[in-house]
């Protein structure tokens, strides 16, 4: 069929798309009208939006940022300020206690020193100091904190970054180290969105002098990542298992339901604790390299076995060459992949795939193996003997016909090879394995534990919905015309059973954040010093109630986020309630 012959079909398809878009706009307006009836639901939506915006723009809002640990590449928070534990809205963040070794000054015959920041690490992993501008010299102390005469040290009048140390102090061998206490221009700690005088240490600092407000901002990223990741995975796993249980019934349903009963017999938090404890010895999450290519090889062989003869040997009526579309894209994709590999060898793509020499050859040889195995499984003498290129150009022009029934196979082929590239990009060593999660830290373990314990609830929920929907008339009609089970499930049953899942998903995000914070609070969650709300509360409880802010503000962040998602879920429940569809 030519492009002109398909004009009527394209117009009909466009009309259906417009109708679907119009229906979607109507459903959205109706849903928003129902949602905004509840003031609490609107407040919950605003709370969720606000915490999401804060998480996204934490780098711009925070005044302190985590650095990079030179040993394990993880983000760490450095001890920047003294004295420790400054109260909220305190100006102590503009105060610096700098230790100066008089022994070193005597060695270099020097009578002065610069006002320097704490040690910092540059991008090239070299250490450096920032020279500070002093606004006020407060006092002089010895190494034991005893105040000395302030006239022993003076600030250079022409250079507010340089201290002169008197000969009397230099020649006093009983004093080996001094502390300079001064205020300095600390622009980094000033919030651009607050007026002067109210923008220093608005949440105070912890016992290591780290800005609590900044750590809470970055903690929002950790909590939201855990919440969305765990909720999404539990919904997917629970939906798959629950759908199978409800649709097929019988022994399948019985086995799955008994498994969920076992999970429900043990409290979820206790089970998560045991699971996290069991994962403590796991440092890296890996899979054998062979599994990475087992799926694409089988998929390619299966597709080629059923279609390759028809593709290369058109029938006598001049079958359209559009069936070549998947193989054509396969060839183009292979060429692009070869160019990427070639360019990467010359570092044009360095930082994207980051292939070492060993991994480069593994990647190249593995793809050759895929094509070889697929070819051996599909090609035979009959195909080779009867292959023809007659009419190749005309058939090739029709490859891009939008009505090509094998379009989805093209997409599948692309997905297979993109997945293979991604799997190799994850490979972190030259052994026969692929590193899925490098640095399998406690946060990863929390997420896996919560997914492991959370899917049974979704499985039960979706099972009940599937049992209800599959008895409806339109499902029976689909079965009567011989529709396959997969089409019935994904086109008829699940689209009519998703509403309770949406509500449960939203509510589960808040519950997951609360559970993750609880695990971190008892020491099984985030690493020490990490910006995670539960860990911040745990670190601050030792100083409560004297230093209340160390517990108050992280606790409020947990409560604020959890309450926001709960109110959002309550509003969505009203939207999907059939009683409100009028």
N, C-alpha and C positions, 0 to 999 in steps of 0.2 A: 504494500500500500504506500502511495506517495504522500508527500506532505499536504498537497491540495486535497486529496481524498479524505484526509482526517480532519478537515476544517470543522465539519458539523460536530464531530465527537469532542473536539477541543472546546467549542463554544458551550456544549452541554456541561463539560467538566468545569469550565469557568463559572457557569451559572450556579452549579452546586457549591463551589467554593464560596461564592458571594453569599449564598443562602446560609451556609454554615457560619460564616463570619458574622452575619447579621444576627443569627440565633445566639452566638457566643456573646455578642455585645448586649443583647437583651437579657441573657442569663446573668451576666455580670452586674448590670444595673439593678435587676431584681434582687440579687444576692446582697449587694451593697445597701439597698433600701432596707432589707431585713436586718442586716448587721448593725447599721447605725441606730436602730431603735434602742439598743442597749448602750447607755453611757459608759458602763464599765468595760464593755467589749471594745469601744473606741479608745478608751484610755489604755487598755491592754495592747492594742495595735500600735499606739504611739510609743508605748514603753518598749515594745520589741523593735520598732524602727529606730528609736533613739539608741538603744544598746548596740544595734547592728552598725549604725553610722559611727558611733564611738569606736567600735572594733576596727572598722575599715580605715578610719583616719587617725588611729592611735599614734602613728609616727609623727603626725603634724600637731597633735594636741599635747602629747606627753613632753615633759621637760628633761627626763632621763630616759636613756635607751639601753637595752642590753648589748653587751659586747660579745665577742667571739672567743670561746675557749680555744687556746692554741693546741690543746691536747686531743680533744674529741669533737671539735667543730660545733658544739652545742652553744646556744645562747646562754650567757651568764650575766649576772648583775654584779658590778664591781662596787667595792666600798669606796665611796667618793668623799664623804663629808664627815667632819667631826665638829662639835660633839655629836654623839649618837642620840637617837630618840628625841628629835625635836618635835614639839607640840604642833597641832594644826595652826596655820597662819602665822607660824613663828618666823622670825627673821634669822634664826640660827643657820639656815641654809646659806646665808651670805657670810658666815663666819668660817675661817680656816685656821686650824691648828697645824702649823708646819714644824716638823722636827728638823733641826739643823745640827749636824755633827761638827763640833768645834775641832775635833781631832783631824778631820779632813781639811778644814780650813788652815790649820797650822801646817799641815803637810804641804799645802800649796802656797803658804805664806800669803793668805788672802784675808781681807778684813770685811768682806761683804758677801751677800748672797741674794739671788733673785727670789721673788715670791712665786712659787711654782705650784702647779696643780698636782694631784696624785698621779701616779704612773698610769699612762695610757698605752694602748696597743694600736698601731697603725694597720692599714690594710696589708702591708707587706710584712706583718708580724714583727715589726721593730718597735721598741719601747721609746716613748718620748714624753715630754712635759709641756704643758701650756704655761706661759708666763702671765701671771695675774696682775691686774691693776688694783693696787691697794687704795681703798677709800678712807680707812681709819685704822690706825695702829692701836690695839686695845691694851695688851700687856705682854710681859716677858716672863717665862717660867723656866725652871730647870727640869731635868728629866723626870723628877718626882712630882711635878706639879706645884712646887713652891714658887710663889711670885718673887721675882727679882726686881731690882731698880730698873725702871723703864728707860732711864737715860743711858743705859749701857748699850742700847740698840736704838738707832734713829733711822727714819725713812728718808731716803735721798729726795731733796726738794725738787730737783729737776727730773727725777725718774721715779714715778710712783710704783715701780715694780722692784726697786732695789733697796735692801737694808744694809746700813753701815753698822758694823759690830766694833765696839770700842777696843782699844789695845788692852785695857784693864781686864775685859772679859776674855780676850784671846789668850792673854798671858796667865790667866788663872787656871792652872792644871787640874784643880779640883772639880771644875765644871767641864764635862766632856760633851754634853749635849744640852741644847736649849729648845724651848717651844716658843714660836712666834704666833701670837694670837692677833688676828686682824680681820677686818671686813674687806671684801673685794667686790669688784664689779662682776656679778654673777648673772650675766644675761641669759645663760642657758636655763636657769631655774625660774625665769620670769615667764608667765603665761601671757601670750599676746592677746588673749581674749578677755583678760581681767584688767581693771585699772591698777595703776601703781599704788603700792602700799597694801594691796590685798592679794598679791599673786605669788607669794613665796611660801612653799610648803603648805599648801591649802589643806592637805590631809595629814601633814606631819611626815616624819621619817621613822623607819624602824630601828632596831637596835644596831644595825650596821650602817646607819646613815643614808640609806637608800630612800628615795622619794616614794612614799606609799601611793600617792595618786597615780604616778606613772606605772607602777607595778599593777595596780588595779585595772588600768586601761589595757595593758598588754594581757592581763588575765582574762579579760573579756574575749579575746581571740581564742585563748585556750579553751574556755568553757563553751563558747558557741561552736567551735570546731568539734569538740567531743559530743555536744548535744545533737548537732545536725548529722554527724557521721554515724553515731550509734543509732539514732532514730531511723535514718534512711536504710541502713543495713538490716535492722530488725524488721522494718516494714517489708523489705524485699524478700528476706528469707521467710518470714512468717506468712506472707502472701503466697509464695510458691508452695510451701508445705501445706498450708491450710486449704488452698485451692485444690491440690491433689487429693487431700483427704475428703473434702466435701463433694467433689465431682465424681470420683470413682467409688467411694463408699466401700462397703464390704470389709474384707480383711485389711486392706490398705488403711481405711479410716480407723479401724480398731487398733492397729499397731501404732499409728501416729498419735491417736488420742491417749493411749497408755503412756507413751513417751512424754507427752505434755503433762500428764498426771504426776509423773515422777518429778518433773521440774517444779510443779506447783507444790509438791509435798515438802520441799525445802525452801525456806525464805530466800528470796532473790538476792538480798544483800549478803547473806551468809554464803551462798553459792558463789557469788562474785568474789568474795574474800578468798575462798578456797582456790578459785581459778587463778586469781592474781598471784597468790602464793606459789601455785604450781608452775607459773611462768617466770618466776624470779631467776631461774637458772638459764633462761633462753636469752641470748644476746642478739642473734640475727634470725630473721624469718626467711627461710630459703625453700626453693623447690628444685628438684632435679632438672637439669637442662633439657633432658629428653621430653619431659612433659610440655615444655614450651612449644615444641614443634609437632607433638603428636596430634593436637587438634587441627592446626592448619593443614597438615598432610592428609588426614582423614577427610576433612572437608573438601579439599581440592580433588582428591581421588574420587570421592562420592559424586561430586558435581560433574567432573570430567567423564566418568564412566557412563553417566546417563545422558550426556549432551554432546560430547565431543564429536561423535560420528555424524550427528545431524548438523553440527556446525560446519564441519569441513566438507561434507558431501551433501550439497543441496539437492533436493528432489528434482524431478523432470519438469515441474511447473515453475521452477525458478523461485524457490523459497527465498524469502528475504534474508539477507546476510546480517540482519539485526541480532540474530542469535550469537553472533561472534562478539557482541558487545562485552560480555564478561572476560573473554580471553583477550580482547583488544586492550581493555583496561588493565588486565593482568600484565600484558607485555609492556604497556606504558609505565605502569607502576614499577616494574622491574628495572626499566631503564632509568627512571628517576632515582630509585634506590641505589643503583650502581653509581650514578653521578654524585649522590650524597656521600656514599662511601669513598669515592675518588676524591672529592673535595675535602672530606674530613681528613684524609691522609695528608693533605697539604694545609690543614688547620683553618680552612675557610669556614668550617662549621664547628670549630672548637667551642666548647661550652654548651652545645646543643645535644650532641650524642656522646662526646668525650670518649671516643673509642681508643683504647690502648692498642698497641701493635698486636697483642695476643687476641684481644676481642675483635679486632678488625678481620683477621683471618677466620676466626670462629663464625663471625657473621656471614662472610662471603661463602665459606664452605657449607654452612648450614642451609643457606638459600639454594645453593646448587643441589644439595641433597634433597630438598623439597621438590624441586622440579624433576629430578631424576626419578625419585620414587613415584611421584604422580604420573610421570610418563610411562614408567614400566607397568603401572597398574591399569593404564587406560589404552595405550597404543597397541595395535596389533598389525599383522601383515595386511589384513583387509583394508584397514584405514590408510596405510601407506600406499598400497597399490592403487586405491581409488581416489586419492587426493587430487583435487583439481583446483586451478586458480581461474577458471573461466568465469567471466563476469565479476571479477574481484572488485574493480573500481565502482561499479554500480551498486553492488551489495554493501561495500564499505560506506557509501554515502548514506545508506539507510540505517547505519548503526546508531545514529543519534535520534532516530524516530522516537518521539515521546511516548508512543503507544507500545513500545517494545515490551513484551510480556516477561522478559528476562532481566528487566532493570534491577529488580531486587537482588538478583544473583550478582550483578555487577557491584552493587553496594556491599554485598557479603564478601566478595573477593577482596575489595579494598580494605574492609575491616580486618580480614584475616592477616593481610600483610602489614597494615599499620600496627596491629596487635603484636606481630612478631618483632617489629622494630622497637616498639615500646618495651617489650620483654627484654630485648638485648640491651636497651639503654639502661635498664635496671641492674643488669649484671655487673657486679662490683668486683669480681675476682676472675682469675684465670682457671679456676677449678670447674668441675662438671656440675655447676649449680647456678641458679639465678637468685640473687639477693632481692627479695621482695621488699623487705623493710630492713634497712641498715640502721644500726643503733636502735634496737628494739627496746626502747626505754619504758618507764612505768606508765606513761600516758598511753602508749600503744597497748600495753597490757590491760589497762583499765577499759579501753574501748572494746577490745576483743572479749573481755570478761562480761561486760554489760550486754554486748550483742548475744553472747552465748546464753545468757540468762533471760534475755528479753523477748526472743522470738516466739516462745510458746503462747504468750498472750495474744499476739497478732494472729497466730495460726488458729487459735480458737475463735477469734473474732471473724476472720475472713471465712472460716469453715461454716459458721452459722449463716453468713450472708450468702454463700454459694448454695447451701442447702435450700435456702428460701427462693433464690432467684432461678435456680435450675428447674423448678417446678412450674414456672410461668409459661404462658402460651407461646410466646415468641421463641423461647428456647426449644420447646417441643417441635415447633414448626421447622426450626433449623435442623434438628435431628432428623425429621421426616424427609427432608430433601437430600439427606446424605452429607451434610456439612461435617468436616473433620472435627475431632474433639478440640484441637488447638484453636481453630477458628471460632468455635462456639464459646470457648473459655475467654479468649482475648477480645472478641468482637461483641459478645452478647452478655456474658455473665459478669466479668470483672468491671466493665464500664458502669454497670448498674449496682455494683456492690462496693464502690470506692468511698462513698460518703462517710461511713463510720471510721474508715482508715484515716481520712484526713484529720478528723477530730482527734483520734487517738495519737496520731503522729505529732500534732501540735502540743498536746498535753504531755507527751512522752519526752519532748525536748527539755522542758522544765524539770521533769523528774530525773532525767539523765544527768543534767547539770548538778542537781542536788545530790545524786548518788555519787558522781565523780568527786564532788567536793568532800563528801563524807569519807570516801576512801583515802583521799589525800590528807584529810584531817587526822586519821588514825595511823598515817605513815605508810600506806600502801599505794599512794597515788604519785603525785609529782615528785621530782627530784628535789633535794634540799636546795633552797635559794631560788626555785623557779617561781615565775609569776603566775601562780594559780590560786584562785580564791580560797579553796579549802586549805591549801598549804599556808597561806598568809594568816588565816584564822588560827591554825595550829601553832604557828610560830609566835603569834601574839598572845596566846592564852597564858604563857608564863609570866607576862608583864601586866596582866589584868588584875585589878581594875585601875591601878595607878596610871598606866599608859593605855587608856581605854580605846584610843583611836586605832590601835593595831588590830583589834578585834571588830570594832564597830563598823568601819567602812567596808572591809571585805565582806562581812556578814550582810550589810545592807545591799551590796552589789549582788550577792546570791539571792537574797529575798526579792529584790527588784526584778531581776531577770526571770526567776521562776514564776513570780506573780504575773508578770507580763504575758508569758506564754500560756499560763492557765486561763487568764481572762480572754486571750485570743482564741483559745480552744473553746471556751464557753460561747463566744460569739459565733464561731463557725458551726457549733452544734445547732444553734438556732437557724442558721442559713440552710443546712442540709436536712432539717426536720421537715418531713412531708406535710405536717400540719400547717406550716407557714407558707406553703406553695399555693398561694391564692392572691 
